[in-house]
Amino acid sequence: MENLTLIAIMVSTRSSRERTLRLYQRYCAPNIRLYAFCPDDMIWSERRIIGLSRYKDGWKQRAFPFPRVVYNRCFNKKTATVQRLEEAIGKNKCFNVINFFNKWYLYNFLKPSVVAPYVPDTFLYNREALPALLKRYRLMFIKPLHGSMGKFVYRIEWKENGEIHVAMHSLSATYICAGTEELQTLLDKHLGEQRFLIQQGIRSHLLSQRHFDIRVLMQKNGKGEWAITNIVTRFAHRRFFNTAVCEAVADAAEILPVIFEPGEIGESARTLEAASRGAAQAAETQLGLLGELSVDFIVDTRKKLWIIELNGKPHKSVYSDLKGIAFEQRIYRRPMEYAAYLSSLEDGVPQHK
């Protein structure tokens, strides 16, 4: 390993190591030795890690010294392991410190930031405040503080006839309540002890009668700067609102002209870029060193853009429907370029850009 810089990817399980290496290995510079490991592979007392790496035409497990840089692909809420790694290899040498975001924490640092105009009103769930909020917004979403893929998300809509429709994933009501007291009783039963928040509902602009969102993938490049890697549009299944379980994915460059008038496209694209960059910078300021995240937008009926989600570990399989080797290369190449950039910094203190 003489003259090779060690870079490692931390994954959740040993079974994930080879699959992860197959995706990223080809995009490493010749002077990089890449290996993958999981938290249980670390031998702290010996300052060594049992990792898997490329060997001839296959893969080989062996003990490695601690790497110069770690790319965290574990889906984690806590930073204890990453903090211990930083103590061992140096500050700001492990990126994506947290990638399982707390939605309430996110809201509280996004709302005072430059992206405030694009952030829906959000509140910690409080059953006593529920009737007033429903009267104010008429449409709301109740989401778990920690959640992904749209699981345990409740769409609450107060209809003109006085009924309150409660739906999960589908637009068709799973439950219909006669009033707010009945709604409170229903939610008491379903929410349990888990913590939830209430998010202002946004009336979505539809395409072919389908809900969609716009996902902007932000990644650090080889200069340590935030850059847009790609922008895609995810279409929910017909009669469903949950775009996380999508029916189709398209390049947003093909969809923006369908949503916006010719004179609006340029401004909308600039808004997507500026808001995504602002959200990434705000998240990194509060959470610690990040190398990638995705920002999900919806378009309301007046064609205003709203940020509805930040995802700290974007599922890159969503891009498999989009053909083109250059498209795929950017997704997997940029984390390796950013890791190489961090490895070149002797003081280990990159600028947030």
C-alpha positions, 0 to 999 in steps of 0.5 A: 500500500506504499504511496496509496491513500486509504479511503474507506466507506462505512456501511451498515452490514458486512453483506453491504460491503461488496455491493457498495465497492462495486458502485464506487471502486471504478471512480477512484483515482489510481493513488487511492486504495478503497475499502469498505467496512461496518462498525463491528469491523473496527478494532479500536485497541489496534487502530485497525479495521477489518475491511473488504477491498479489491484484490486482482479480479475479486475481493479480499478481506484483510486488516487495514490501518485506519484510513485518511477519510471515511465516507459514512453510508450507515443510516445513523441518527447518532454520532458516537461512532463517527466522533470516535473515528474523528478522534482517531483519524482527525477532525473533518475526515469523516463526512456525512456525520449524521444522515438520518435527519430529525425533521423537527431539528431540520425545520428549526434551522431551515426556517430562520435561514435564507430558504425560509420562504420555501419551508412550510409551517411545521409544529411538534404534534400536540393533540390540543393544538390539532383543531386550530391548526386544521381549521387554519390550513385545512390540509396537513401532514402528520409525519414521524420526526425520524422517518423515510419512504413516506412511512407512517405519514398521515394526510389530514384534510378537512372537507367542505362538508365537514368530514375530516379525511385521513389517508396514508399513501393513497389519496383515498381516505383510510378513515373518515372522522365526523369532527376534530374530537373523533380525529384526536381519538383516532390519532391517539390510537395510531400515533402511540408514544412515537414523536410526530410533527404537523406540517402545513399541507401544500396543494400540489400542482398535478401532471396528468392527474398525478402527484410528483416532486422534484429531487435535487441531489447535492454533492460536494465536488473535488474542490470541496464545494456544494454542486448540483449533481442532477435533478429528477422528477418522481411521479407517484402512482395514480391516486397516491400522494407518496412520491417516495414509492414512485411509479416513474422517474424522469430527468427534470430538464424534460419536465420543467417545461411542462410545468412552467411557462417558457418565461418561468423556466429559467427563474424556477431553475435558479430557485431550485439551485439557490434553495438547494444550496442554501439548504445544504449549507444550513444543514452542514452548519448545524449537523457537521461535515456533509458530502451529499444530501437531496432536497425534495420540492413540490410545486403548488397550484400557483407554481411556487416551489416548496421544500418538503424534505431533506434526505441525508442518505439519498437512495441512488437506486432511484436514478436507475431508470435514467439511462446514460453513463455520464449521469451515473458516473456523476452520482458515484464519482463525486463522493470519491472526488470529495474524499480525495479532496479531504485526504489532501487537507493536512489540517483537516479543516475544509471550508463550508462552501 
